[in-house]
């Protein structure tokens, strides 16, 4: 299975290279953390290498640190 770049999982906070479970050309690739098994997506911040949480109804756009920085800036 294909792997993405190494980054931080928002669920377990481990550094890992997640498995791609659904490849997309327009949207972000759906990935799975190799440590905890949760669904994750690449953070939308282009300068960030971390991952955002995937959910049943909604997938986060930003990883937790980028989301916190955005809230502080507003």
ABEGO torsion letter per residue (X at the ends): XBBBBBBBBAAAGBBBBBBBABBBAABBBBBBBAAAGBBBBBBABAABABBBBBBAABBBABBAAAAAAAAAAX
